[in-house]
Amino acid sequence: MLYSKLYQGHAYESYNYGDISDLEALTLEDLKAFYKAEFTQAKLNVGISGAMSDAAKAKLLKDLSTLPEGSEKRLTIADAPKLEGRHATIVEKPAKSTAVSFGSRLIRFVAIKIGRHFG
């Protein structure tokens, strides 16, 4: 409900993780084509943290260098609509659970700061 209200008319409006029928419809050829197009050096971002030995790091980077070069072409999604003012949506339904969802730039900022501090 939150995403459908925040992003009406935008790609983000439909926030879901997919459906089992999507997985059932996949073929081996679909997976191979996806792997070939998406698992490339051009789209690779590597982050290494912790006590990884130099030998393990060198092997990892060597192994990743065998990926096809590929293209950086990525999915383009328009910027999300800018929200102005305050908005509230109240959903009444027969349920034993309760949820309250908030969205703000401050919350994202705090999450990023915490992530950087502990990351």
N, C-alpha and C positions, 0 to 999 in steps of 0.2 A: 504494500500500500504506500509506504513512504516514497519509494522510487517512482511509482506511477504519478504521485502528486508533484514531486520535485522536478521530474524530467519529462513532463508531458510533451509528446511529439518528438522526443529525442531518443537515440539508440539506447540510452541508459534507462529509459522508462520501463523496459521489460527486464527486470533483474531476476535471472534464474540460473540454475546450475545445469539445465538440460533435463532430458527425460530419458528413461530407459529405452524408449523406442528409438531415440537417436543412436544409442550404442548398438542396439540390435540391427540397425540398418547399415552400420559400417561394414565395409568389405576390407579384405587384406590389401587390395589395390588402393583404396582410399587412404589407408594408413601409410602405405609406402609413398604415395604422392605427397601426403602431408609432411612426412619425415624428410623427403628429398627437398621440398620447398622451404621448410621452416627451420630445420636443424642445420644451419650453415654458420660459417665463421662471421659473415656480415651481421648476423642477428645475435651473435653470442656476446653475453656479458658475464664475466667471471668475477666473483668476489671470494677471496680467500681470507679466512679469519681463524685464529687459533694456532696451535702448535703443529703446523704441517711441516714436515721435513723438506729440505730443499730438493731431495731426490724425488719425493712424492709430488711436489709442486712441478718439477721439471717433467715428470712422466705425464701428469695431468695435462699440462700445456702441450706437450708433444702429441698426445692422443687427440686432443681437441683440434690440433692443426691439421689432422687428416680429414676433418669435415670439409664438404665442398665449400668453395668461396662464397657462392650465393650472392644475393642482392639484398640491399637494406630496405627494399620496398616493404612497407608495413601498412596495415589497415589504417585508413584515415577516418577519424570520427570528428565531426564538428564539435566545437566547444559547447559545453553544457550551457543552457540558458542561465543568465544572471538573475538571481533572485533578489527582489526588492521587498522591503518591509517585512512584516511578520505574518506568518501563516500558521493555521492550526487545522488539523483534520481529526475529527473524532469518529471513530468507527465503533458502532455498537453491534455486538453479535453474542449469541449464546455460547459462552466458553468459560472454562474454569481458570483460564490463564489471563494474565494482564501483561501488556507490553507498553512501554513508553519509549519513543525514538526521538532523539534530538540530532540535529545536524548544524554545525557551525564551523567557521574557519578556525576558531580558537581551539576546538577539540582536535582538529587535524594538526594544528600547530603544536599542541602539547604532545600528541602521539609521536610526531616526528622528533621533537626534542628528547622525549624519553627514549625512543629508538636509537637516536644518535648517542645518547649518554651510555646506554647499556650495550650498544652494538659493537 
